[in-house]
Amino acid sequence: MKSNRPLMIIGIIAAVVLFSGAGWFAYVHIGGIDTQPASSLQPASQPAVKNDEQASAPRTVNLQWIKLFRPTEQGIVMAEKEIPNEPLAVRLAEAIVSEFLKQFPGGTEEPRLLGVYRDRNNVLYIDISSTIRVAAGGDARKEHDLLKALVLSLTANISAVQDVRLLIDGKETGTLAGHVSISGSLRQLALGGGPAAQGPK
């Protein structure tokens, strides 16, 4: 009986070693995904936060400075104003005239820009609603200064403009408010020294 005891002890030790080895093998090779190096793991998918942030971020607008002229009791004055950049001459002219008209309340209805057109000779046709007549009413000097300020606002910012013509409600007219002829070249009117009175019909 005593001779069998060492064999039993050896058997028990062997069994413990065997089970321990089996447990270690199972831990490493079956449940050991955490033991793999980080470089061998697939990267976790990132939520698409960046695209959402880019979509919600405000877009930067390309701006440009323009020279805006306006008539006053002391004469024509110039101010600089920042507006969205418009590479096309017609679109830039629309933006300039729109800013120009904001200076003249027309009673119950402010003057509105109805359209800007350009012909092959780089002549700009500016179509404005008839409520602009309210701002030009009074005397020949006031009417002349308004027209001159409009032409200067366009020619000072758009070098390609050769001339400016004015339409009222889509039609050609002899005068703006009864004093100054607008049937000819408004650029010549702006370059001239004083108002060109409407001649007798």
C-alpha positions in Angstrom: 0.0 0.0 0.0 2.9 2.3 0.8 4.5 1.5 -2.5 1.5 2.8 -4.4 1.4 6.2 -2.6 4.2 7.7 -4.6 2.5 6.7 -7.8 -0.7 8.3 -6.7 1.1 11.5 -5.8 2.8 11.5 -9.1 -0.5 10.9 -10.8 -2.2 13.7 -9.0 0.6 16.1 -9.9 0.4 15.0 -13.5 -3.3 15.6 -13.6 -3.0 19.0 -12.0 -0.3 20.0 -14.5 -2.3 18.5 -17.4 -5.5 20.5 -16.4 -3.5 23.6 -15.8 -1.9 23.3 -19.2 -5.2 22.7 -20.9 -6.8 25.8 -19.2 -3.9 28.0 -20.2 -4.1 26.7 -23.8 -7.9 27.4 -23.9 -7.4 30.9 -22.4 -4.7 31.9 -25.0 -6.1 30.3 -28.2 -9.8 30.4 -27.6 -10.6 33.4 -25.5 -7.5 35.3 -26.1 -8.6 37.9 -28.7 -7.5 40.6 -26.3 -3.9 39.3 -26.5 -3.6 40.1 -30.2 -1.5 43.1 -31.0 -3.4 46.4 -31.7 -2.1 46.5 -35.2 -3.9 43.3 -36.1 -7.3 44.5 -34.9 -9.8 46.2 -37.3 -10.2 49.9 -36.4 -13.5 50.7 -34.9 -15.8 52.6 -37.3 -16.0 56.3 -36.5 -19.4 58.1 -36.5 -19.8 60.5 -39.4 -19.4 63.6 -37.2 -17.0 65.4 -39.5 -19.4 65.4 -42.5 -22.2 66.7 -40.3 -20.0 69.4 -38.9 -18.9 70.4 -42.4 -22.5 70.5 -43.5 -23.7 72.6 -40.6 -20.7 75.0 -40.7 -21.4 78.4 -42.2 -20.0 79.0 -45.7 -17.6 81.8 -46.1 -18.7 84.3 -48.6 -16.2 86.0 -50.9 -16.7 89.7 -50.5 -15.6 92.8 -52.4 -15.5 96.5 -51.7 -17.4 98.9 -54.0 -17.6 102.7 -54.3 -21.1 103.9 -53.8 -22.1 107.5 -54.6 -25.1 109.3 -53.4 -26.5 112.8 -53.7 -26.7 115.1 -50.7 -27.5 118.7 -50.0 -23.7 119.3 -50.0 -23.2 117.5 -53.3 -22.3 114.0 -54.3 -20.5 112.0 -51.7 -18.8 108.6 -52.0 -18.7 105.8 -49.4 -17.3 102.3 -49.6 -19.4 99.3 -49.0 -18.7 95.6 -48.8 -20.9 93.3 -50.9 -20.8 89.7 -52.1 -18.3 89.3 -54.9 -19.9 89.0 -58.4 -17.5 88.1 -61.2 -20.0 88.8 -64.0 -20.5 92.5 -64.9 -24.3 92.3 -65.1 -24.6 90.6 -61.8 -22.3 93.1 -60.2 -24.3 96.0 -61.7 -27.4 94.5 -60.2 -25.8 94.4 -56.8 -24.5 98.0 -57.1 -27.9 99.4 -58.2 -29.7 97.5 -55.5 -27.5 99.0 -52.9 -27.8 102.4 -54.5 -31.6 102.3 -54.4 -31.7 101.6 -50.7 -30.7 105.2 -50.1 -34.0 106.5 -51.6 -37.3 105.8 -49.9 -40.1 106.2 -52.4 -43.0 107.0 -50.1 -45.2 104.0 -49.6 -43.1 101.9 -52.0 -39.3 102.0 -52.3 -37.7 102.1 -55.7 -37.0 98.7 -57.1 -34.5 97.4 -59.6 -36.5 95.6 -62.4 -33.5 94.5 -64.5 -30.0 95.1 -65.8 -29.1 94.4 -69.4 -25.9 94.9 -71.4 -25.5 95.1 -75.2 -22.5 94.1 -77.3 -21.1 97.6 -77.0 -20.9 97.3 -73.1 -23.8 99.7 -72.6 -25.7 99.0 -69.4 -29.5 99.4 -69.5 -30.8 99.9 -65.9 -34.5 99.4 -65.5 -35.9 100.9 -62.3 -39.5 101.3 -61.0 -41.2 104.6 -61.4 -41.1 105.3 -57.6 -37.5 106.5 -58.2 -39.1 109.7 -59.5 -40.0 110.6 -55.9 -36.4 110.7 -54.9 -35.5 112.8 -58.0 -38.4 115.3 -57.6 -37.8 118.9 -56.7 -35.4 120.7 -59.0 -33.0 120.1 -61.8 -30.0 120.0 -59.5 -31.4 117.2 -57.4 -32.4 115.2 -60.4 -29.0 115.7 -62.1 -27.1 114.6 -58.9 -29.2 111.5 -58.5 -28.4 110.4 -62.1 -24.8 111.3 -61.8 -24.4 109.4 -58.6 -26.0 106.3 -60.2 -23.7 106.5 -63.2 -20.6 107.0 -61.1 -21.5 104.1 -58.9 -21.5 101.8 -61.9 -18.5 103.2 -63.9 -16.3 103.4 -60.8 -16.7 99.7 -60.1 -17.1 98.2 -63.6 -14.3 99.4 -65.9 -15.8 97.7 -69.0 -18.9 99.9 -68.9 -18.9 102.3 -71.9 -22.3 104.0 -71.2 -25.4 103.8 -69.0 -29.0 104.1 -70.2 -32.0 104.4 -67.9 -35.4 102.7 -68.3 -38.4 103.5 -66.1 -40.8 100.6 -65.7 -39.2 98.9 -68.7 -39.7 101.9 -71.1 -37.5 104.7 -72.4 -38.5 108.1 -71.2 -37.5 111.7 -71.9 -36.8 112.7 -68.3 -36.6 111.2 -64.8 -38.6 113.8 -63.0 -39.3 116.5 -65.6 -36.0 118.5 -65.6 -33.1 116.5 -67.0 -33.0 114.6 -70.3 -32.2 110.9 -70.0 -32.8 110.0 -73.6 -29.1 110.2 -74.4 -25.8 109.2 -72.9 -25.9 109.2 -69.1 -22.1 108.9 -68.9 -21.8 112.2 -70.7 -24.3 113.6 -68.3 -22.2 112.4 -65.3 -19.0 113.8 -66.8 -20.6 117.1 -67.5 -20.4 120.0 -65.1 -24.1 120.7 -64.6 -27.6 119.5 -65.4 -28.6 119.3 -69.0 -32.1 120.8 -69.1 -34.8 119.1 -71.1 -35.3 121.0 -74.3 -38.6 122.1 -75.7 -40.5 119.5 -77.6 
